[in-house]
Amino acid sequence: MKAVTLHSIAFVLAVLELVAALVAGSAALVSLTTEALMRTASVASTGFTARTGVAPMSLRLRSELAAVLSMSEGVAR
């Protein structure tokens, strides 16, 4: 009886490990796909702005965004 219980526990742990590996692999694949898409979009937008001469973000907007991102949490603007 003790051996059956230990084998059952080992089987459940092995299945849980496989499920965890599947979830982690799926998350990694989604991350890689998203990164590839964002890099492609970035290259496309850079090429577009080079052809048209349009700035994707104004300097004022860029400086305001940098100021907001550099604030510590809980500080009101």
ChimeraX attribute file (.defattr): number of C-alpha atoms within 10 A of each C-alpha:
attribute: neighborCount
match mode: 1-to-1
recipient: residues
	/A:1	5
	/A:2	7
	/A:3	8
	/A:4	9
	/A:5	10
	/A:6	11
	/A:7	11
	/A:8	12
	/A:9	12
	/A:10	12
	/A:11	12
	/A:12	12
	/A:13	12
	/A:14	12
	/A:15	12
	/A:16	12
	/A:17	12
	/A:18	12
	/A:19	12
	/A:20	12
	/A:21	12
	/A:22	12
	/A:23	12
	/A:24	12
	/A:25	12
	/A:26	12
	/A:27	12
	/A:28	12
	/A:29	12
	/A:30	12
	/A:31	12
	/A:32	12
	/A:33	12
	/A:34	12
	/A:35	12
	/A:36	12
	/A:37	12
	/A:38	12
	/A:39	12
	/A:40	12
	/A:41	12
	/A:42	12
	/A:43	12
	/A:44	12
	/A:45	13
	/A:46	14
	/A:47	12
	/A:48	14
	/A:49	13
	/A:50	11
	/A:51	9
	/A:52	8
	/A:53	9
	/A:54	11
	/A:55	11
	/A:56	11
	/A:57	9
	/A:58	10
	/A:59	10
	/A:60	9
	/A:61	10
	/A:62	12
	/A:63	12
	/A:64	12
	/A:65	11
	/A:66	11
	/A:67	11
	/A:68	13
	/A:69	10
	/A:70	9
	/A:71	11
	/A:72	8
	/A:73	7
	/A:74	6
	/A:75	7
	/A:76	7
	/A:77	6
